[in-house]
Every structure is written in C-alpha cells, then in structure tokens.
C-alpha cells in the first residue's frame, strides 16, 4: 500500500480544520463533528487529495494547473475557504503558515 505524502496529510488537516470552523459557525456542530453535508465535502476532498498527481509537490489548489474538483464541489469548497481562511490564522497558525509557504512555492508542471 502506498504511503501518503506529508504535504497531502497537511492539506487534509487544513481542509478538515476549515470545514470544522465553517460547519460549527454555519450549521451549529461541535468540532470535530460535521453535519452530513460538510462530512460529505470532507470525504470528497480526502478522495481528491489522495489522487493528486503532484503529491508532495502539490501547490495550493488556487495555484494548480489541474482542477480536480467538480464545479459544484469547487464552489462549495470556495465558500468554506472564504469564510474559514481568515479565521485559520488565529485558530491554526501553523497550518496557515504552511499554506502560505505552499502558495509562495508556486505550481509545478505535471511531469517535471
């Protein structure tokens, strides 16, 4: 069985933290619990991250040349990120800093 890269694990932690903030404030859940809608979005994001062709070289999604989310799911994730992104700095400073570094790193080319 293939082991998961640290970058992908960190990205999964980041989206899970964002969804927990969003779901708590919009749907009244208590972390780490998620409502069914946010739980389905979290499962979808995990599946997509596992199949990312960049793995450890994965850029931030908004800088990626490949958009692996369906348009509906992409819009849902954007709404979560718009809300939770600014709040992440206070709640999860390490994840926020690492995401910023990943954004600065830029987007690799597939096959490079």
C-alpha positions in Angstrom: 0.0 0.0 0.0 1.3 3.4 -1.0 2.1 5.7 1.9 0.6 9.2 1.9 3.0 12.2 1.5 3.4 14.7 4.3 2.1 17.5 2.0 -1.1 15.7 1.3 -1.6 14.9 5.0 -1.1 18.6 5.9 -3.6 19.6 3.2 -6.1 17.1 4.6 -5.6 18.6 8.1 -6.1 22.1 6.7 -9.3 21.3 4.9 -10.6 19.4 7.9 -9.8 22.4 10.2 -11.5 24.8 7.7 -14.6 22.6 7.5 -14.8 22.3 11.3 -14.8 26.1 11.6 -17.3 26.6 8.8 -19.7 23.9 10.0 -19.5 25.0 13.6 -20.4 28.6 12.7 -22.9 27.9 9.9 -24.5 24.6 11.0 -24.1 24.6 14.8 -22.0 21.5 15.1 -19.3 20.9 17.7 -15.9 20.0 16.3 -14.7 17.5 15.4 -18.3 16.5 14.3 -19.5 17.7 11.0 -23.1 17.9 9.6 -23.8 15.4 6.8 -23.3 18.0 4.1 -19.9 19.1 5.4 -18.9 15.5 6.2 -19.6 14.6 2.5 -17.5 17.5 1.4 -14.7 16.4 3.7 -14.8 12.9 2.3 -14.8 14.2 -1.3 -11.8 16.4 -0.5 -9.9 13.5 1.0 -10.5 11.3 -2.0 -9.4 14.0 -4.4 -6.2 14.7 -2.4 -5.3 11.0 -2.4 -5.3 11.0 -6.2 -3.5 14.3 -6.6 -0.8 13.8 -9.3 1.6 16.2 -7.6 1.6 14.5 -4.2 4.4 16.1 -2.1 4.9 18.8 -4.7 1.3 19.8 -4.5 0.7 23.5 -4.8 -2.2 25.4 -3.2 -5.4 24.5 -5.1 -6.0 28.0 -6.3 -2.5 27.9 -8.0 -2.8 24.5 -9.5 -3.0 23.9 -13.3 -5.3 20.9 -12.7 -8.7 21.5 -11.1 -9.7 18.1 -9.8 -12.9 19.1 -8.0 -16.2 19.1 -9.9 -17.6 22.6 -10.4 -20.3 22.1 -7.8 -17.8 20.9 -5.2 -15.3 23.6 -6.1 -17.9 26.3 -5.4 -18.8 24.7 -2.0 -15.1 24.5 -1.0 -14.6 28.1 -2.1 -17.4 29.2 0.2 -15.8 27.3 3.1 -12.3 28.7 2.3 -13.7 32.3 2.0 -15.2 32.0 5.5 -12.6 29.9 7.3 -9.5 31.2 5.6 -9.2 34.5 7.5 -10.1 32.7 10.8 -7.4 30.0 10.4 -4.6 32.3 11.3 -5.9 32.6 14.9 -7.2 29.0 15.3 -4.5 27.1 13.4 -1.4 29.3 12.8 0.9 26.5 11.8 -1.5 25.3 9.1 -2.0 28.9 7.9 1.8 29.5 7.7 2.4 26.3 5.8 -0.4 27.0 3.4 1.1 30.5 2.8 4.5 28.9 2.1 2.9 26.4 -0.3 1.3 29.3 -2.1 4.6 31.1 -2.5 6.2 27.9 -3.7 4.2 28.1 -6.8 2.7 25.5 -9.1 4.9 22.7 -10.5 4.4 21.4 -14.0 3.0 17.9 -14.3 5.7 15.5 -15.4 8.6 17.8 -14.3 
